[in-house]
Amino acid sequence: MRKTALFVAALVFVVSIGFAQAGQKYRIGGATYGLAGEYMKLWATALERHPAVQQGLVDLTIFDGRYDASVQQSQFETMSSQGYDAILFVPIDIEAGAAAVATAHAADVIVVGSNTRVNSDLLTAYIGSNDVVSGYMEAKAVIEKMGGKGNVVIIEGPIGQSAQIERLEGNLKAIAEYPEVNVLERRTANWSRAEALALMENWLTAHPGTIHGVIGQNDEMALGAVQAIKAAGLDVKDFAIAGIDGVSDAITAVKNGEMDLSILQDAVSQAQGAIDIALGYLIDGYEPMSDCWKDYPEMKWNGGKDKTYDVPWTPITKQNADEQWEKRQDLTAR
């Protein structure tokens, strides 16, 4: 089956490269907000495995933004001055990232947003998932496990990033439906498991026996809360806990009953779809090589010229955790 898929990809590659000048390579940068967490590593790996990269049509460079908007700005200046053809942008800050997009635009560099949003009309296109929806889904799952009443804490992403803003909107929308649910604490842990661990330790001390649910705006932070609960000698299964991204440890935690829900944010589709979109602007008549357009038929290619592409979410529960684990092993295998 895998050989067949590779053969088909090779055929598509031959057709696509026919539209480009013979022997031409396109320089594309993958500008991540940071590579410390698993999700962005999966995103970067997916870029590297895109058929256009593996077969030589794209010369790819991955940039670690180190969770700093000024670092990302500097990287954009470098790529713009060095003649990159396109940048795939995962911004750390929804507002500050606009300056980076403007820098690339002034140098006629295509910028395709992926995963997190930036407030800029100069962005060529965007592919990602609706974070308001995921925030609502995770909060709803936590509250339902709590029986519709009790106290929750919310561990937020970096303040000012689109995922933090939109997931919080979804969190609060779900909470508003339950008048007997109270938010005890709400604070950022910057997508970090270690920061969330320390935060949850403090909250458990400040609110002994009164925290019933944990809404982690990503899996790393939800997993940090799980660690803190265990370290305090408490039974993690007495808490309702949910996160977002579908990282490997979260899939295991769901399987073991330590998390009630993770929501898969499809790193492969968001990354590889972004390459396809960029190449659609660079090569006349380009046909996409990524499987994401077949995996999500509701996400129409439309010639690669739509401004926004919405990758659906997939809830990870005990019922499908084994299936998701197998898919993850295929992605992480070298």
SULFENJO-V772187 format. One record per residue. N is the residue number from 1. RES is the residue in three letters. OMEGA is omega in degrees with one decimal (* if undefined). Layout:
BEGIN
N,RES,OMEGA + N,RES,OMEGA
END
This chain:
BEGIN
1,MET,-178.1 + 2,ARG,178.6 + 3,LYS,178.5 + 4,THR,-179.8 + 5,ALA,179.9 + 6,LEU,178.9 + 7,PHE,178.1 + 8,VAL,178.8 + 9,ALA,-179.9 + 10,ALA,177.9 + 11,LEU,178.9 + 12,VAL,179.4 + 13,PHE,-178.9 + 14,VAL,178.6 + 15,VAL,-175.6 + 16,SER,-175.0 + 17,ILE,177.0 + 18,GLY,179.2 + 19,PHE,-179.9 + 20,ALA,174.7 + 21,GLN,-178.0 + 22,ALA,177.6 + 23,GLY,-177.1 + 24,GLN,173.0 + 25,LYS,177.6 + 26,TYR,179.0 + 27,ARG,-179.2 + 28,ILE,177.4 + 29,GLY,173.3 + 30,GLY,-172.9 + 31,ALA,179.7 + 32,THR,174.2 + 33,TYR,178.8 + 34,GLY,-174.9 + 35,LEU,-179.5 + 36,ALA,-177.8 + 37,GLY,-176.0 + 38,GLU,-172.4 + 39,TYR,-179.1 + 40,MET,174.7 + 41,LYS,176.4 + 42,LEU,178.7 + 43,TRP,-179.3 + 44,ALA,177.9 + 45,THR,178.4 + 46,ALA,175.5 + 47,LEU,-177.4 + 48,GLU,-177.7 + 49,ARG,176.7 + 50,HIS,-178.4 + 51,PRO,-179.0 + 52,ALA,177.2 + 53,VAL,-175.4 + 54,GLN,-176.3 + 55,GLN,168.2 + 56,GLY,177.6 + 57,LEU,-178.6 + 58,VAL,170.3 + 59,ASP,-170.3 + 60,LEU,170.9 + 61,THR,178.1 + 62,ILE,179.3 + 63,PHE,176.3 + 64,ASP,-178.4 + 65,GLY,176.0 + 66,ARG,174.3 + 67,TYR,-173.4 + 68,ASP,-178.5 + 69,ALA,-179.8 + 70,SER,175.9 + 71,VAL,178.4 + 72,GLN,177.5 + 73,GLN,178.8 + 74,SER,179.2 + 75,GLN,176.8 + 76,PHE,178.0 + 77,GLU,178.3 + 78,THR,-178.7 + 79,MET,-179.8 + 80,SER,-179.1 + 81,SER,-177.4 + 82,GLN,172.0 + 83,GLY,174.0 + 84,TYR,179.8 + 85,ASP,-177.9 + 86,ALA,176.3 + 87,ILE,174.7 + 88,LEU,-162.9 + 89,PHE,171.9 + 90,VAL,-171.3 + 91,PRO,174.7 + 92,ILE,-176.9 + 93,ASP,-175.0 + 94,ILE,-179.4 + 95,GLU,-176.0 + 96,ALA,-179.7 + 97,GLY,-179.2 + 98,ALA,179.5 + 99,ALA,178.0 + 100,ALA,178.5 + 101,VAL,179.5 + 102,ALA,178.0 + 103,THR,-179.9 + 104,ALA,-179.1 + 105,HIS,179.6 + 106,ALA,179.4 + 107,ALA,179.9 + 108,ASP,176.5 + 109,VAL,177.3 + 110,ILE,176.3 + 111,VAL,176.6 + 112,VAL,176.9 + 113,GLY,179.5 + 114,SER,172.2 + 115,ASN,176.8 + 116,THR,-170.1 + 117,ARG,174.0 + 118,VAL,179.0 + 119,ASN,179.6 + 120,SER,175.1 + 121,ASP,-178.1 + 122,LEU,178.2 + 123,LEU,-178.7 + 124,THR,-179.8 + 125,ALA,179.8 + 126,TYR,172.4 + 127,ILE,-179.1 + 128,GLY,-178.8 + 129,SER,-176.5 + 130,ASN,-174.4 + 131,ASP,174.9 + 132,VAL,179.9 + 133,VAL,-178.2 + 134,SER,177.4 + 135,GLY,177.4 + 136,TYR,-177.8 + 137,MET,-176.3 + 138,GLU,179.2 + 139,ALA,178.8 + 140,LYS,179.9 + 141,ALA,179.0 + 142,VAL,-176.3 + 143,ILE,179.1 + 144,GLU,175.8 + 145,LYS,179.4 + 146,MET,-178.2 + 147,GLY,175.4 + 148,GLY,177.7 + 149,LYS,179.4 + 150,GLY,-174.8 + 151,ASN,177.9 + 152,VAL,168.7 + 153,VAL,179.5 + 154,ILE,176.5 + 155,ILE,-171.3 + 156,GLU,172.6 + 157,GLY,-179.6 + 158,PRO,-177.3 + 159,ILE,-179.7 + 160,GLY,174.5 + 161,GLN,-173.9 + 162,SER,-179.2 + 163,ALA,177.6 + 164,GLN,-177.9 + 165,ILE,-173.9 + 166,GLU,177.4 + 167,ARG,176.0 + 168,LEU,176.9 + 169,GLU,178.5 + 170,GLY,176.6 + 171,ASN,-174.8 + 172,LEU,176.3 + 173,LYS,178.9 + 174,ALA,-178.6 + 175,ILE,-178.8 + 176,ALA,179.2 + 177,GLU,-175.8 + 178,TYR,-176.0 + 179,PRO,-179.5 + 180,GLU,175.3 + 181,VAL,-177.7 + 182,ASN,175.3 + 183,VAL,-179.2 + 184,LEU,-176.0 + 185,GLU,177.7 + 186,ARG,-175.7 + 187,ARG,180.0 + 188,THR,167.9 + 189,ALA,168.6 + 190,ASN,-179.1 + 191,TRP,-170.7 + 192,SER,176.5 + 193,ARG,-178.6 + 194,ALA,179.0 + 195,GLU,178.5 + 196,ALA,176.4 + 197,LEU,179.7 + 198,ALA,179.9 + 199,LEU,-177.9 + 200,MET,176.2 + 201,GLU,178.9 + 202,ASN,-178.5 + 203,TRP,178.1 + 204,LEU,177.2 + 205,THR,-177.2 + 206,ALA,-176.2 + 207,HIS,-175.6 + 208,PRO,175.5 + 209,GLY,-175.0 + 210,THR,176.4 + 211,ILE,-177.8 + 212,HIS,-177.8 + 213,GLY,178.9 + 214,VAL,176.2 + 215,ILE,178.7 + 216,GLY,-176.7 + 217,GLN,162.2 + 218,ASN,-176.7 + 219,ASP,-178.1 + 220,GLU,-178.4 + 221,MET,175.8 + 222,ALA,178.9 + 223,LEU,174.3 + 224,GLY,177.1 + 225,ALA,177.3 + 226,VAL,179.1 + 227,GLN,-179.2 + 228,ALA,179.5 + 229,ILE,177.9 + 230,LYS,-178.5 + 231,ALA,179.0 + 232,ALA,179.1 + 233,GLY,-179.5 + 234,LEU,178.5 + 235,ASP,-175.8 + 236,VAL,-179.1 + 237,LYS,174.4 + 238,ASP,-179.2 + 239,PHE,170.6 + 240,ALA,-173.4 + 241,ILE,177.4 + 242,ALA,177.3 + 243,GLY,-176.7 + 244,ILE,171.2 + 245,ASP,-176.5 + 246,GLY,176.8 + 247,VAL,-171.7 + 248,SER,-178.4 + 249,ASP,178.0 + 250,ALA,176.2 + 251,ILE,177.7 + 252,THR,-179.5 + 253,ALA,176.7 + 254,VAL,178.4 + 255,LYS,-176.8 + 256,ASN,179.8 + 257,GLY,179.5 + 258,GLU,169.2 + 259,MET,-178.6 + 260,ASP,-178.4 + 261,LEU,161.3 + 262,SER,-179.6 + 263,ILE,-177.2 + 264,LEU,168.7 + 265,GLN,-167.5 + 266,ASP,-178.5 + 267,ALA,-178.6 + 268,VAL,-177.9 + 269,SER,-179.9 + 270,GLN,-178.3 + 271,ALA,-176.2 + 272,GLN,174.8 + 273,GLY,179.5 + 274,ALA,176.6 + 275,ILE,179.4 + 276,ASP,-179.4 + 277,ILE,178.5 + 278,ALA,-179.4 + 279,LEU,176.1 + 280,GLY,176.8 + 281,TYR,-176.6 + 282,LEU,-174.0 + 283,ILE,177.7 + 284,ASP,176.8 + 285,GLY,-178.8 + 286,TYR,173.7 + 287,GLU,-172.8 + 288,PRO,-179.2 + 289,MET,-177.7 + 290,SER,176.5 + 291,ASP,-172.7 + 292,CYS,-177.6 + 293,TRP,174.1 + 294,LYS,-179.7 + 295,ASP,-180.0 + 296,TYR,-177.1 + 297,PRO,177.0 + 298,GLU,176.6 + 299,MET,-173.0 + 300,LYS,178.8 + 301,TRP,177.6 + 302,ASN,178.0 + 303,GLY,179.0 + 304,GLY,-173.8 + 305,LYS,173.9 + 306,ASP,179.5 + 307,LYS,-176.9 + 308,THR,174.6 + 309,TYR,-173.5 + 310,ASP,178.2 + 311,VAL,-177.3 + 312,PRO,174.2 + 313,TRP,174.7 + 314,THR,177.1 + 315,PRO,175.4 + 316,ILE,179.9 + 317,THR,177.1 + 318,LYS,-175.8 + 319,GLN,-177.7 + 320,ASN,-176.5 + 321,ALA,179.7 + 322,ASP,178.6 + 323,GLU,179.0 + 324,GLN,178.3 + 325,TRP,178.9 + 326,GLU,178.0 + 327,LYS,-179.7 + 328,ARG,178.9 + 329,GLN,178.4 + 330,ASP,-179.5 + 331,LEU,-174.8 + 332,THR,179.9 + 333,ALA,179.5 + 334,ARG,*
END
